Amino acid sequence: MANAKVAVIGAGNVGASTALRLAQLNIADIVMTDIVEGMPQGKALDMMESAPLLGIDVSITGTNDYKDIAGSDIVAITAGVPRKPGMSRDDLLKINARIIGEVVDNVVKHAPESIIVMISNPLDVMTYLAYNKTGFDKKRVMGMAGVLDSVRLRCFIAMELGVSVKEVSAMVLGGHGDSMVPLPDYSTVSGIPIVKLLPKDAIDRMIARTQKAGGEIVALLKTGSAYYAPAAAAAAMVESILLDQKQLLPCCTKLEGEYGLSDVFVGVPVVLGKEGVEKVVELPLSPEDSEKLKSSADHVKSTIEQLKECSD
Ligand code: TXD
């Protein structure tokens, strides 16, 4: 039987790191595309040359031609520009909307059966754009943000307590921006809620750091934004879908009444399996968190409106 196939659109920092991580999982052949001539081909060849040492046993190719994404089971979209210091994710709206519009037209043309995992920013709005332009079922268009935001919180919890990250779990809902909603009540260490292990001020500090974690890295790097953790997060979603693992992960998905929200793409816990987003899981939220989720969704809605205005 032929291997599964994953296309990674945009072979920049996040795209190339996602491709390498996926190749190391040995679950699909990988094709990377980019508009820069030679660059995806060069990076793919470099990765293939690491295969004997890294235990990679799938093919990795690079291309500038969308025809080569034909037959992809999943298309991970990382094309676009990243933030520079001082920029918000929403500042990327116009530039990336043009790029993503062109990319998704090509996905419809060349890989009409695929599942789309959006990674480009502003994440929730680009996921909406992909859904709207492709006409794909909502199960087949999702965005990666919550997995990244929650692994960042997991990492900060482990650092604060001085424990291994292994048994730390965390949940972050909402849009991918400063309005995201980390949920300490649903964050645990070996099943123990962190609210029983840490004082409120320490938890508040970690929540604030999680909300600004992308910006913390942008400020340190000065050119470009984070990519190791984003790539690991995107690969985890692809793995759950391809292997039908049914992992329960926070992902950006279209809501139709769940959490009292409709007609918006925002991060909530979902079950990811071979059909894509197979189920939205509704958690009971405190009135305060529920209000925060609503205001995060309102922020996404207003950015969707801005997008509609620029395309008018
Ligand atoms: O949590 C998340 N979802 C994110 C999102 C975490 C980190 C980064 N996030 C966003 O991903 C970021 O804000 C950007 O919008 C994307 C890609 O970030 P990356 O750091 O990989 O940017 P690069 O290194 O500049 O790579 C972008 C590549 C680059 O090689 C361009 O030549 C290419 O995109 N590009 C295109 N490829 C294909 N087709 C078109 N039209 C195109 N335009 C640019």
Residues whose N, C-alpha, C, O or C-beta is under 5 A from the ligand:
A	BS01	TXD	I9 G10 A11 G12 N13 V14 G15 T33 D34 I35 V36 T78 A79 G80 V81 P82 R83 I99 I119 S120 N121 L123 M144 A145 L148 S225 A226 P230
